[in-house]
């Protein structure tokens, strides 16, 4: 029977902790039927959801899009070694304990990553970029900054070409925007990437950009319109 559903994709949103049992049951059912996971958004709030958060990371590691913002308790083990390798096309998180160490160790196979309020340091950004240069599927990464970035430390030991202005695409569904004081780096396979710390508010890595002379780098991809609208927050309390 599972063969009947091999080309189907399931997407879901969870905003209420009281719906967590339904979420677990649906994900388990999808797994048993060999359904592909499309856009999975998990945002239960007000209550600590340690077990649910751990379950979601394990079972949604190959979901096309995975957005997680669970509230976890002080006892939640957030060490990166507790997580599987993830391979999402898009990954978002607002988890307060999430760090660039998690990205460097468990998320290098994702294509697009957006982080809100992560734990990071100049050293962790440097380590991440060095791993990206060695080889990674990441095409876009954006993260809020909660520290003052020292680009000399971030680029320590990395060959980079500074450019005064670059038009950067920050992810699928985004238009290119102009950013200043950017640095172009290159992966071992020849893929070029541009990084910048925009006015001390966010850090960006992108493989799709355009320099002032009009030369373009990377291939722009269009977003899949079939999935759940991630910004549809009007009915955030409607459950699954």
C-alpha positions in Angstrom: 0.0 0.0 0.0 2.9 2.4 0.8 3.9 2.3 -2.9 0.7 4.1 -3.8 2.0 7.2 -2.1 5.6 7.3 -3.1 5.3 10.5 -5.1 3.2 12.4 -2.6 4.4 15.0 -0.2 2.9 16.0 3.1 3.3 19.5 4.7 2.0 20.7 8.1 2.2 23.4 10.7 2.0 23.1 14.4 1.6 26.1 16.7 -0.1 24.6 19.8 1.7 22.3 22.2 -1.6 20.5 22.8 -1.5 19.3 19.2 1.9 17.6 19.6 0.5 14.1 19.7 -1.2 14.7 16.4 2.1 16.0 14.9 4.0 12.9 16.1 1.2 10.6 14.7 1.1 12.3 11.3 4.9 12.3 10.9 5.0 8.6 11.9 2.2 7.9 9.4 3.9 9.7 6.7 7.1 7.7 7.4 5.2 4.4 7.3 3.6 5.4 4.0 6.9 6.5 2.5 5.5 10.0 2.0 8.0 12.8 1.4 8.0 15.6 4.0 7.5 19.0 2.4 7.2 22.2 4.5 7.2 21.3 8.2 6.8 24.3 10.6 6.9 23.6 14.3 6.2 26.5 16.6 4.6 25.3 19.9 4.9 28.0 22.5 4.3 28.7 26.2 5.2 25.1 27.2 8.6 23.3 27.1 8.5 20.8 24.3 11.8 18.9 24.8 10.7 15.5 23.5 8.8 17.1 20.6 11.8 19.2 19.6 14.1 16.1 19.6 11.6 14.1 17.7 11.2 16.8 15.0 15.0 17.1 14.4 15.3 13.4 14.0 12.3 12.8 11.8 12.4 16.0 9.7 16.1 15.9 8.9 15.2 15.3 5.2 12.1 17.5 5.0 12.2 19.9 2.0 11.6 22.9 4.3 12.0 22.7 8.1 11.1 25.7 10.4 11.4 25.0 14.1 10.9 27.4 17.0 10.1 25.1 19.9 10.3 26.3 23.5 12.6 24.0 25.4 13.4 23.6 29.0 16.7 24.4 30.8 17.3 20.6 30.9 17.2 20.2 27.1 20.4 18.7 25.8 21.3 21.0 23.0 24.8 19.7 22.3 25.3 19.4 18.6 26.3 15.7 19.0 22.7 15.0 20.0 21.4 15.9 16.5 21.5 14.0 13.2 22.9 15.3 9.9 20.2 17.4 8.3 19.7 17.8 4.5 16.9 20.3 4.2 16.6 22.5 1.2 15.5 25.3 3.6 16.0 25.5 7.4 14.8 28.2 9.7 15.1 28.4 13.5 14.6 30.8 16.4 15.9 28.4 19.0 17.9 30.5 21.6 20.5 27.8 22.2 21.2 27.2 18.5 24.7 28.1 17.5 27.0 28.3 14.5 28.6 25.2 15.9 25.4 23.3 15.1 25.6 24.6 11.6 29.2 23.6 11.1 28.7 20.1 12.5 25.2 19.1 11.4 23.8 21.4 8.8 26.4 21.7 6.0 24.2 19.6 3.7 21.3 22.0 3.8 21.0 24.5 0.9 19.5 27.5 2.6 19.7 28.4 6.3 18.1 31.3 8.2 18.9 31.8 11.9 17.3 34.3 14.3 19.2 35.1 17.4 21.7 32.3 17.4 24.7 31.9 19.7 27.8 32.8 17.6 31.3 34.3 17.9 34.0 35.5 15.5 35.8 32.1 16.0 32.7 30.1 15.2 32.0 32.1 12.0 35.6 31.5 11.0 35.3 27.8 11.6 32.1 27.7 9.7 33.5 29.5 6.7 36.6 27.1 6.6 34.3 24.1 6.6 32.2 25.7 3.9 35.3 26.2 1.8 36.2 22.6 2.2 32.8 21.5 0.8 29.2 22.3 1.6 25.8 22.4 -0.1 24.9 25.7 1.6 24.0 28.3 -1.0 22.5 30.9 1.3 22.9 31.6 5.0 21.6 34.5 6.9 21.8 35.1 10.7 21.1 37.9 13.1 24.1 39.3 14.9 24.2 39.7 18.6 27.9 40.5 18.8 30.2 43.0 17.1 31.8 41.2 14.2 35.5 41.6 13.6 36.0 40.6 10.0 39.8 40.2 10.5 39.1 37.4 12.9 36.2 36.0 10.9 38.5 35.8 7.8 41.6 34.7 9.6 43.4 32.1 7.4 40.9 32.5 4.6 41.7 34.0 1.2 39.2 36.7 0.4 38.8 39.5 -2.0 37.2 42.7 -0.6 34.6 44.5 -2.8 33.1 47.9 -1.9 29.6 46.9 -3.0 27.8 43.7 -4.2 24.2 42.9 -5.1 23.4 39.8 -3.0 20.5 37.4 -3.1 19.8 36.2 0.5 17.7 33.2 -0.4 15.0 31.9 -2.7 12.1 34.3 -3.0 14.4 37.2 -2.2 15.4 40.0 -4.7 19.0 41.0 -4.9 20.0 43.9 -2.6 23.1 46.0 -2.5 25.4 45.5 0.4 28.7 47.2 1.2 32.1 46.0 2.4 31.7 42.5 1.1 34.3 39.7 0.7 34.3 37.0 -2.0 35.6 33.6 -1.0 35.8 30.4 -2.9 35.0 26.7 -2.2 37.5 24.0 -3.1 35.3 23.0 -6.0 35.5 26.5 -7.5 32.1 27.8 -6.3 32.3 31.5 -5.3 30.5 32.9 -2.3 30.2 36.4 -0.9 30.0 37.3 2.7 29.2 40.5 4.6 28.1 41.7 8.0 25.4 44.2 7.1 25.7 47.3 9.4 26.3 45.0 12.3 22.8 43.5 12.2 23.1 40.4 10.1 25.8 38.1 8.6 25.2 36.9 5.1 26.8 34.1 2.9 25.4 33.7 -0.6 26.5 32.0 -3.8 24.2 34.1 -5.9 25.4 37.7 -6.4 26.4 40.4 -8.8 29.4 42.7 -8.7 29.5 46.3 -9.8 30.8 45.6 -13.3 27.7 43.5 -14.0 29.3 40.1 -13.7 27.0 37.5 -12.1 27.8 34.5 -10.0 25.6 31.5 -9.1 22.3 30.4 -10.5 19.0 31.8 -9.2 16.4 29.3 -8.3 12.7 30.0 -8.0 10.8 29.0 -4.8 8.2 26.2 -4.9 4.7 27.9 -4.6 2.9 24.7 -3.8 4.2 24.5 -0.2 2.6 26.1 2.9 3.0 29.9 3.0 5.6 30.4 5.8 4.5 34.0 6.4 0.8 33.2 6.9 0.6 34.0 10.6 -3.0 35.2 10.8 -4.1 31.8 12.1 -1.1 30.8 14.0 -3.2 29.3 16.8 -5.3 27.0 14.6 -3.1 24.0 15.4 -2.0 21.4 12.9 
